[in-house]
Every structure is written in structure tokens, then in C-alpha cells.
Amino acid sequence: MKNDERRSFWTWGHVSDEPSEEVRLAAAQAASKRTGIEVLPPPIPSIESISLRAPRLEVPTSLSDFVSVATIDRITHTYGGHSLELLKAIRGQFDEPPDAVAYPESEEQLEQVLEWCIANKTTVIPYGGGTSVVWGLNVPKESERAVSVDLERMNRILEIDEVSRAAHFQAGIYGPDLEAQLKSIGLTLRHYPQSFPWSTVGGWVATRSGGHYATNHTHIDDFVESIKMLSPAGWYESRRLPGSGAGPSPDRMVIGSEGTLGIISSCWLRLQKRPKYRASAGVLFADWYQGTEAVRAIVQSKLYPANLRILDPVEAQLAAGVAGSHALLIIGFESADIPQRLSIEHAVAMARDHGGVIDDQAVIVDDGTGSATGREGSVGAWRNAFIGVNAGAQLGLGLLSDTFETAITWDRWPSFDETIRASVGAVLHETIGKGATLSCRFTHVYPDGPAPYYSFSGPVPIGGEQEIWHLIKTAANDAVVGAGGTVTHHHAVGRMHKEAWERQRPELHGDMLRALKSTLDPSSNLNPGVLINS
Amino acid sequence: MKNDERRSFWTWGHVSDEPSEEVRLAAAQAASKRTGIEVLPPPIPSIESISLRAPRLEVPTSLSDFVSVATIDRITHTYGGHSLELLKAIRGQFDEPPDAVAYPESEEQLEQVLEWCIANKTTVIPYGGGTSVVWGLNVPKESERAVSVDLERMNRILEIDEVSRAAHFQAGIYGPDLEAQLKSIGLTLRHYPQSFPWSTVGGWVATRSGGHYATNHTHIDDFVESIKMLSPAGWYESRRLPGSGAGPSPDRMVIGSEGTLGIISSCWLRLQKRPKYRASAGVLFADWYQGTEAVRAIVQSKLYPANLRILDPVEAQLAAGVAGSHALLIIGFESADIPQRLSIEHAVAMARDHGGVIDDQAVIVDDGTGSATGREGSVGAWRNAFIGVNAGAQLGLGLLSDTFETAITWDRWPSFDETIRASVGAVLHETIGKGATLSCRFTHVYPDGPAPYYSFSGPVPIGGEQEIWHLIKTAANDAVVGAGGTVTHHHAVGRMHKEAWERQRPELHGDMLRALKSTLDPSSNLNPGVLINS
């Protein structure tokens, strides 16, 4: 269990997830080659060398068993997982650490720490796996004192209902731990955000994370059966229901509240039977927009593939080694009960109708008879395909690398893509110039539109990362919101997207959120500055 | 267009929807035969014979073009569609009519009437098709004066986006009118609540209505892309997005608000291509619970049938003429693009695995090559299969007939069903005795549980309907909520379910709703008494 291990203070996950010196050196050599300027990995500061502001509070004896003011706890809870944060961490900059970190083991301890914080005008930062990439976990400068409330000791599966296929998870359980326990009974949650190895159920629900399924049920929202949350106003627990039309949904008011209304302590999530039948295909397109038209045809046919992700030529080359300039569409079906041959054949036929190229023998069908497609190691392969792994390897090497993601209706595509590339590309050209890259893939798709995910990178002067990033991000936010998209499809709002989100949502929605916050958190102890200005 | 015709004041829909004297007479004869007591259809009061309280307001000249104080308008807007309401109507009892009815034709007129009501402390009842069966449209006794705001003149499709498959509907458009317009371009909304012919887009969204699809996307919620609503605090318009993870959803706060936060004026809804391929099967089960186990197997296989509805033996006999004591499971698949033979074969095989009986040749597959399955008239057939049609025929004959519907996780099924039947059955026995019926079908099903729909009926003394109904309904609410269900799956809360809903939802959820209402409707003009006590 990961929960027993110490978290890293400068990369996603735990100490064992930190890239080795060899990996960091190799990354530095690659960076040197890319830019022509020799760089070395920056030294990792020792914990002893990091000086923190003295805690601005005293932990009462009654809480000292599970509330810590130790430096290591405070530095591992100062930042989320955004690269600018990790860059500060690796440079030993911890200007606004929490004054203490609480590790409640029970609902009673959760109540105790919240009561203590409220009584002492202390900011509370609900903390799951710490992988926020939108500055959702930081202590605001304005706070007189702050406690990070880390749920990692509330990490059990409280109950599994195999008949309804649902389980009651404590909020602090990590993805791999939950899957390991479900596997033994043939079930799975199948929710794999990029942060899967290091993020928690509570974090997923609080931030509306996007998961495994590229179509149909894409967000964790769709798997939530009920939520239990502690707010300053008291406990909030919704009823387990497979469906309801009774009033505005109690769950949907909490899903996406990002720790501003309460601390999610547990929730019931819907499960799947483990897939037995699978089918997959990788289809090449000479033209990116022909490929996205194929995606539209397939998603609108409602075949509901588990995977329907297209990479533009830049990403196809980088992530999948596709030669030349081809977009790559990855189609995948899976089922516990139904062979998937016909589904993949339909989808491949549609892709070919739109100019897609794939050999018949490259359409892989596992009819549940063997392990020929090598799916056993899929979770491992999945993990390594994602940027989260070894995220820290490039820190401090003068390489900027980030992503932004959105969703847009099909009628605005591809002009939306052209606008984004033109706007963000212009700023990349101004700020980075040669060596800048901008690429796109679809992480999720809907009958009425795709969720495009953009990545950018390029060499920047060491020390100039933040300033240049800010220029690019501002251009990206302006372009996305200006062209009709959402400022985030599944990364959440946090503090990073708050201002752009205000331009996107109904103005009264902000007033409604403030009204909800006043009701549940009247003294604004919880994650102030996230989502809304209170 | 239905919108041009006058509404009936004593049954669902318009004057042309009223049952004829012949139909009413036949219903009376059937009732006489059932009870052994001869009854005749009650006379329909003439509009002239109905005396109403004088309007407690004066319509300013600036609004007189579209605000009426005519008796016919006021009596057609006094009640929703619940049988006890219609019974009062047919008896000429209109104690709490709205003082005026507004028919705005534009957003400007909508603003004008709302401003007028706010300035004059007037209750506003947003009115769609008037089919509420939960007392969602009544004027509260406490109101000093009230205006029903009927959206039927805002009934256009403002825009159709064929690429994204979505359309922008004004709130007052009726189901058949919108389908007729979409049909010409090969699209369909495919949302058929029981009230489909007489209900409106705005009403569906305001009340979270349940539709055509028995699995996967069951509620209108799943088809909402954006909403435009006028509240006393101003306009609220969400952005068209295929998916988003940005904060608590702006749409989900409005969906299900039942006219308490604002008046929905238009919304973008997702559309479907018209189905070409279809497959259906009716499978018999000697045992009701064996049948429901088959439903669980099929829905958990994620084949996503459009229809997966099981009728218990009582309903199978009444609605489908199934002889003996058999439950009937109706399975249906449809697709615009993909032949459905394999899907129906898989589903039928699962049903047979659970003891279901069907001949091979009774599995009907239309591979898009002809009209052999007679689907052209399906909307008409659908309408007539529902209780809404000729609902008024039995009014005043001493027959009580109503339904209640819920949802429950599978782990509590079938004990949930046993509890409901025992509790409600006992009260039916006490109040009605011989001749009482209680039956169940599933209207919608989810991987984690079904949405059971109960019907009860029986002869009661004429004049005693309300008292007996109240005893039965109280028992039903208590049983449903006590056994873990929701007090409504798609009929909405209104005033009828408010008290029971309070026992079901998190207590703080009520405070949250009141906070939202204070924000958007600070003087509580909008539908006071619905959902929450303000």
C-alpha cells in the first residue's frame, strides 16, 4: 500500500516514484542536445536545508496524535502537481507552507480537526493525492494560518455490494490500492485519470476527474452513487440511488466543489465487471481533420467504445512512434459479457470511410479465449504512457512543458482548433521561438463534440519559466474561452482557471456558488480562493 | 400545432384530447360492472357555470396584449394533471385560481411580466404543458395574488446544429411539434415521457422528466447542453458544451428546480439520428423475480437497449393481454447506423438463462430494409399505450387510480418490492378492500438498480377519493423512503412529495436550495411551496 510510504516533495507520488539520478541525467542530456546549451539536473535540496516559516499555530494535545508540524509534512503539502509548483519545490522555495498537516484516521478525527480549525480561524486545505495541476491545494497569502487535511489514512473500502456493483470507498484510497482489492472479486472501477497511481477517490469526486472511458461515461460524476462530506455546517450524506429525478441533485452540487464546501470523507461509486472481451485498432489518417471527422462519425453512431482517442501527427510521432505526418486514431472496445468483434469492425469501417488506413490483421480481437493481446500488463503500460511518470525528470532543465484541455461542440470544430493553434502558436513563437511545439489529442469525445487536449513545450531560460508560462497560459485561456470552449474539461478550476472560468459561466452561477459556500462554510475556512472569490 | 388550440380544463392536453361522451359512458359501464354499483359519468360543467374569485390584480395596459384575466384562462391554469386535481376541475371546484395568465411571446415579454409580478408581490407559477402530477402548478393559499406564466407561445426551434446534433428549443414547444420539425431533417430528440403529447421542453428540464431510453441516458438531464433561464436576479445562460469538469455544473443546479429559481426560456438539447435498425423481443417469465434478475443481467452487460421494461403479471395481463400469471419483459434495440440482431440475440440469451421464454421467430429484427415491423405508427401506438390518454374518462366514477415511482439499488431488490407491496397492500386492503389492485413495472433500469413504477387502483365511494388517496399515498411515501428508495424517479417533487423528500435528502441540501433561491429569487415570487419551504 502506497499509503504507508512517504510522499515526494518535488514530484508526483511517493519517494519511490522520484526519477533516479540516471533518469534525470539522461533528461538533461536530451535537453542539452535539443537546445544546444549544456544543462545539468539541479540538485535536490535536502529536507534539512529547507527553511520554513515557523508554524503559526499550536497543535493541542488532543490532536497531536494525527496533526503534525514536522517540516517534511509541511513541505510535502505546500504544492500540488503543477510543473511550476514542482519547480519551486526542487529549488527549495516554500514560502507559503501549511502550518500543520492533519492525518485523520476516522470521521471523528476529521470532525475534531475541522472544529479546531474553525474555532481558530484557520484555513483548511482538503488534500487527497496532491496531484492538482490547477493550484487547488495552496495556502493563500491572506490566510492567518492553515492546515492541510490529508485523507490518506482514511483509505479503506468500507463495503462492496457485488449485486448492485458498487462499493463504499473512504476518500483517501489511491487508485491502484482500490483496484487491487476489487480485482480479487472480479470487479473494477476502471477510472484511470492520468494521476491514477497517486490520486484518490475523494480528489476525483471533488475535481470531476476524467477517466478511462473516452465515450459515454467519461467523468467520475457518472459513477457517483452517493457522497458523504463533512462541512463546517455539519455532515452531508446523500442516499445511494441508481437514478433520481427528485429536485436538483444533491450529489451534483458537491461534485466539482474542489474542497470549498466540505471535506469528502467517503463515497459509493459504481463498479464494472472486469472485461474479458476486447478489441482494438490503430487507424492512420493522412489528414488530422479527416481523422477527427471519423471520430465524429463513430461517436455519433453510439457504439460506445471505451477508447476513441485521436493523436495529431505531432503526438502520434512522439507518443506512438508513427512515422511521417499521420494522425493516429486508437479505437478500443471491451466487455465482460459480449464479444466485441462486430463493434470494432463497424468502427474501423467508419474510419476507413473517412480515409483511415489500417490493415485487416492489425485489428486485434481478443474473444476472451486467451491472453494473446497482452492485456495483463495494461495498467503498467497505461501508467508509463502518461506524462505523470517521471514528471520530475525535466525539472529545472530550462524546458517548459504543460497542457490545457477543453471541450467544444462539433459545429465549431475544426475552426476552434485553428484558432487555438494560431493564438497560442503566436505566443509560443514570441516567447520561445525555435523549438516550441504545440500538439493536440482528443482525450474524450461526445456525440455533440470532442474534448481536445493540447500540449506545448519548448526551451526557455532557466529562471524565466514562470513568466513565459504565464504569457502562454493567458493566451490559451483567452483563446479557449473566446472561441466557445470550456476552460477545463477535467483538470478542474482551482486558482489557475478561476478568472477565465468567470468569463465562461453564467454570472449568477458565481453568486449561487457563494450562496452555497455561505451555507456550508460560513466563515470561509475551506480552500478559500479556489473556484470563487468569497 | 397544438399550441393554437384551447387547453382542456379537466383532462390532460387540449379540447380535442378530451374523452368523448361515448368513451366516458363506456368507462362508467365498466366501472359499474367492476363494482356492482351503477354509476354515470359526471356532467362536465360549462365554463359559464364556474364561478371564480375576482382577480386580485389589475393588468396594466402595457401587458394587456398577452396577460389575460379571462375565466377560461384562469381555470385551465388552476391545476396540473394529477387525478385529484382533475376531479376537482370536473366538479367545478376552482378555489385557488391564478388571478391572471400571461402568454409571453418573447424574452422581452417574459421580462416584463416577471418585473410586474416582482413589483407587485405577485406569485409566479411557471407553466409548461400543465401535466404535473405532483401539484407543482398550484397557487398557494398564502399568496396574495398569482400569475401563471404559460410559455406556449414561445414554441419555436431557434436553431438546429446538424453537425453537433443539437437544437435550441424555446421552452414552450410541445413534444409532437418538435419531433415533427426534426423529422424532416432525419433527427429526433427521442424523449417520450408519458405526458409527451402535452408537455414541453421547459417542463421536462424543470422537472427532470424520464424519457424513452430505459437504460443509459434515461432522464432529460443527460440531453441538456445548455439552459437559458430568467430569474428575478437576472438572466442565467450556460454555455453550450458537450462535456465539462469546471466546477459544480451550472446546468445541474437548474435541472430539477421546478420553477422555484427562474423561468426556463430556452435550452439546447442533444439530438439523435432517426433509428433505421431495430430489434425487439417480448420474453415471458413464470416468476416475477426471475424476470427482474434477467433485467439485472442484461443491464449490467452494458448492451444499452433502448427498451428494457418488465411488467409484473398483473400489468402484463392488463397492458399486453398476457394470459396466465407471467411477467413480460420487453427488450428493444435501435440504431441509426448499426444492425441490432446480435444485440437482441445476446439479450434474449441472457433472458433465457434466467428462465425467460420466447420463440426464436418472436424475436423481431428490422435490418433497415423495410417497414415490416410497422414502426411508422410507433408514436401513435406509444401514446395510446399510456395512461395519460383518456385519463379523464374515469373521473368521478368512484375509481381511484394512481401511480408512484422510485429507484432502488439491486442489493435491496426484491425485498424492497416485498416491503412496498406489504405496506401499501395493507392500506389498500383497509381502505378499499375487495377490488383493489397493486402492480409494478420497471420504467428505467441502471447497472446498480431498477426504477420500479407502481400502480394502484380500486373502487371508492364517490366523494371519498381524496381521503382514501391520502392514506394510500402516505403509506407509499413512508414505505418507499423507509426502505431506501427515492420518493420520485421522474415525476418530480412538487408539493406532493416535499415532506417525504425532506426525509430522504441530506438535511443541509434543503439549506443549500434555500440559499440558491435567496440568491436568484430573493422575494420568493417563484412557485413558493414547491421543493422547499422558504
Chai-1 contact restraints between the chains, C-beta under 6 A:
chainA,res_idxA,chainB,res_idxB,connection_type,confidence,min_distance_angstrom,max_distance_angstrom,comment,restraint_id
A,D161,B,D411,contact,1.0,0.0,6.0,A-B,restraint_1
A,V163,B,W410,contact,1.0,0.0,6.0,A-B,restraint_2
A,V163,B,D411,contact,1.0,0.0,6.0,A-B,restraint_3
A,S164,B,T409,contact,1.0,0.0,6.0,A-B,restraint_4
A,S164,B,W410,contact,1.0,0.0,6.0,A-B,restraint_5
A,S164,B,D411,contact,1.0,0.0,6.0,A-B,restraint_6
A,S164,B,D448,contact,1.0,0.0,6.0,A-B,restraint_7
A,S164,B,G449,contact,1.0,0.0,6.0,A-B,restraint_8
A,R165,B,P447,contact,1.0,0.0,6.0,A-B,restraint_9
A,R165,B,D448,contact,1.0,0.0,6.0,A-B,restraint_10
A,A166,B,D448,contact,1.0,0.0,6.0,A-B,restraint_11
A,R208,B,G245,contact,1.0,0.0,6.0,A-B,restraint_12
A,H219,B,G245,contact,1.0,0.0,6.0,A-B,restraint_13
A,A233,B,L508,contact,1.0,0.0,6.0,A-B,restraint_14
A,Y236,B,P506,contact,1.0,0.0,6.0,A-B,restraint_15
A,Y236,B,L508,contact,1.0,0.0,6.0,A-B,restraint_16
A,E237,B,P506,contact,1.0,0.0,6.0,A-B,restraint_17
A,S238,B,P506,contact,1.0,0.0,6.0,A-B,restraint_18
A,R239,B,Q504,contact,1.0,0.0,6.0,A-B,restraint_19
A,R240,B,T409,contact,1.0,0.0,6.0,A-B,restraint_20
A,L241,B,A407,contact,1.0,0.0,6.0,A-B,restraint_21
A,L241,B,T486,contact,1.0,0.0,6.0,A-B,restraint_22
A,P242,B,A407,contact,1.0,0.0,6.0,A-B,restraint_23
A,P242,B,T409,contact,1.0,0.0,6.0,A-B,restraint_24
A,P242,B,Y446,contact,1.0,0.0,6.0,A-B,restraint_25
A,P242,B,D448,contact,1.0,0.0,6.0,A-B,restraint_26
A,P242,B,G449,contact,1.0,0.0,6.0,A-B,restraint_27
A,G243,B,A407,contact,1.0,0.0,6.0,A-B,restraint_28
A,G243,B,Y446,contact,1.0,0.0,6.0,A-B,restraint_29
A,G243,B,A451,contact,1.0,0.0,6.0,A-B,restraint_30
A,S244,B,A407,contact,1.0,0.0,6.0,A-B,restraint_31
A,S244,B,T486,contact,1.0,0.0,6.0,A-B,restraint_32
A,G245,B,R208,contact,1.0,0.0,6.0,A-B,restraint_33
A,G245,B,H219,contact,1.0,0.0,6.0,A-B,restraint_34
A,G245,B,T488,contact,1.0,0.0,6.0,A-B,restraint_35
A,G245,B,H489,contact,1.0,0.0,6.0,A-B,restraint_36
A,G245,B,H490,contact,1.0,0.0,6.0,A-B,restraint_37
A,A246,B,T486,contact,1.0,0.0,6.0,A-B,restraint_38
A,A246,B,T488,contact,1.0,0.0,6.0,A-B,restraint_39
A,A246,B,V493,contact,1.0,0.0,6.0,A-B,restraint_40
A,A246,B,W501,contact,1.0,0.0,6.0,A-B,restraint_41
A,G247,B,G256,contact,1.0,0.0,6.0,A-B,restraint_42
A,G247,B,V493,contact,1.0,0.0,6.0,A-B,restraint_43
A,G247,B,L531,contact,1.0,0.0,6.0,A-B,restraint_44
A,P248,B,M253,contact,1.0,0.0,6.0,A-B,restraint_45
A,P248,B,G256,contact,1.0,0.0,6.0,A-B,restraint_46
A,P248,B,S257,contact,1.0,0.0,6.0,A-B,restraint_47
A,S249,B,R252,contact,1.0,0.0,6.0,A-B,restraint_48
A,P250,B,R505,contact,1.0,0.0,6.0,A-B,restraint_49
A,P250,B,P506,contact,1.0,0.0,6.0,A-B,restraint_50
A,P250,B,H509,contact,1.0,0.0,6.0,A-B,restraint_51
A,R252,B,S249,contact,1.0,0.0,6.0,A-B,restraint_52
A,R252,B,R252,contact,1.0,0.0,6.0,A-B,restraint_53
A,M253,B,P248,contact,1.0,0.0,6.0,A-B,restraint_54
A,G256,B,G247,contact,1.0,0.0,6.0,A-B,restraint_55
A,G256,B,P248,contact,1.0,0.0,6.0,A-B,restraint_56
A,S257,B,P248,contact,1.0,0.0,6.0,A-B,restraint_57
A,R270,B,D448,contact,1.0,0.0,6.0,A-B,restraint_58
A,S301,B,D337,contact,1.0,0.0,6.0,A-B,restraint_59
A,D337,B,S301,contact,1.0,0.0,6.0,A-B,restraint_60
A,I338,B,H346,contact,1.0,0.0,6.0,A-B,restraint_61
A,L342,B,L342,contact,1.0,0.0,6.0,A-B,restraint_62
A,H346,B,I338,contact,1.0,0.0,6.0,A-B,restraint_63
A,A407,B,L241,contact,1.0,0.0,6.0,A-B,restraint_64
A,A407,B,P242,contact,1.0,0.0,6.0,A-B,restraint_65
A,A407,B,G243,contact,1.0,0.0,6.0,A-B,restraint_66
A,A407,B,S244,contact,1.0,0.0,6.0,A-B,restraint_67
A,T409,B,S164,contact,1.0,0.0,6.0,A-B,restraint_68
A,T409,B,R240,contact,1.0,0.0,6.0,A-B,restraint_69
A,T409,B,P242,contact,1.0,0.0,6.0,A-B,restraint_70
A,W410,B,V163,contact,1.0,0.0,6.0,A-B,restraint_71
A,W410,B,S164,contact,1.0,0.0,6.0,A-B,restraint_72
A,D411,B,D161,contact,1.0,0.0,6.0,A-B,restraint_73
A,D411,B,V163,contact,1.0,0.0,6.0,A-B,restraint_74
A,D411,B,S164,contact,1.0,0.0,6.0,A-B,restraint_75
A,Y446,B,P242,contact,1.0,0.0,6.0,A-B,restraint_76
A,Y446,B,G243,contact,1.0,0.0,6.0,A-B,restraint_77
A,P447,B,R165,contact,1.0,0.0,6.0,A-B,restraint_78
A,D448,B,S164,contact,1.0,0.0,6.0,A-B,restraint_79
A,D448,B,R165,contact,1.0,0.0,6.0,A-B,restraint_80
A,D448,B,A166,contact,1.0,0.0,6.0,A-B,restraint_81
A,D448,B,P242,contact,1.0,0.0,6.0,A-B,restraint_82
A,D448,B,R270,contact,1.0,0.0,6.0,A-B,restraint_83
A,G449,B,S164,contact,1.0,0.0,6.0,A-B,restraint_84
A,G449,B,P242,contact,1.0,0.0,6.0,A-B,restraint_85
A,A451,B,G243,contact,1.0,0.0,6.0,A-B,restraint_86
A,T486,B,L241,contact,1.0,0.0,6.0,A-B,restraint_87
A,T486,B,S244,contact,1.0,0.0,6.0,A-B,restraint_88
A,T486,B,A246,contact,1.0,0.0,6.0,A-B,restraint_89
A,T488,B,G245,contact,1.0,0.0,6.0,A-B,restraint_90
A,T488,B,A246,contact,1.0,0.0,6.0,A-B,restraint_91
A,H489,B,G245,contact,1.0,0.0,6.0,A-B,restraint_92
A,H490,B,G245,contact,1.0,0.0,6.0,A-B,restraint_93
A,V493,B,A246,contact,1.0,0.0,6.0,A-B,restraint_94
A,V493,B,G247,contact,1.0,0.0,6.0,A-B,restraint_95
A,W501,B,A246,contact,1.0,0.0,6.0,A-B,restraint_96
A,Q504,B,R239,contact,1.0,0.0,6.0,A-B,restraint_97
A,R505,B,P250,contact,1.0,0.0,6.0,A-B,restraint_98
A,P506,B,Y236,contact,1.0,0.0,6.0,A-B,restraint_99
A,P506,B,E237,contact,1.0,0.0,6.0,A-B,restraint_100
A,P506,B,S238,contact,1.0,0.0,6.0,A-B,restraint_101
A,P506,B,P250,contact,1.0,0.0,6.0,A-B,restraint_102
A,L508,B,A233,contact,1.0,0.0,6.0,A-B,restraint_103
A,L508,B,Y236,contact,1.0,0.0,6.0,A-B,restraint_104
A,H509,B,P250,contact,1.0,0.0,6.0,A-B,restraint_105
A,D511,B,T519,contact,1.0,0.0,6.0,A-B,restraint_106
A,M512,B,L516,contact,1.0,0.0,6.0,A-B,restraint_107
A,M512,B,T519,contact,1.0,0.0,6.0,A-B,restraint_108
A,A515,B,A515,contact,1.0,0.0,6.0,A-B,restraint_109
A,A515,B,L516,contact,1.0,0.0,6.0,A-B,restraint_110
A,A515,B,T519,contact,1.0,0.0,6.0,A-B,restraint_111
A,L516,B,M512,contact,1.0,0.0,6.0,A-B,restraint_112
A,L516,B,A515,contact,1.0,0.0,6.0,A-B,restraint_113
A,T519,B,D511,contact,1.0,0.0,6.0,A-B,restraint_114
A,T519,B,M512,contact,1.0,0.0,6.0,A-B,restraint_115
A,T519,B,A515,contact,1.0,0.0,6.0,A-B,restraint_116
A,L531,B,G247,contact,1.0,0.0,6.0,A-B,restraint_117
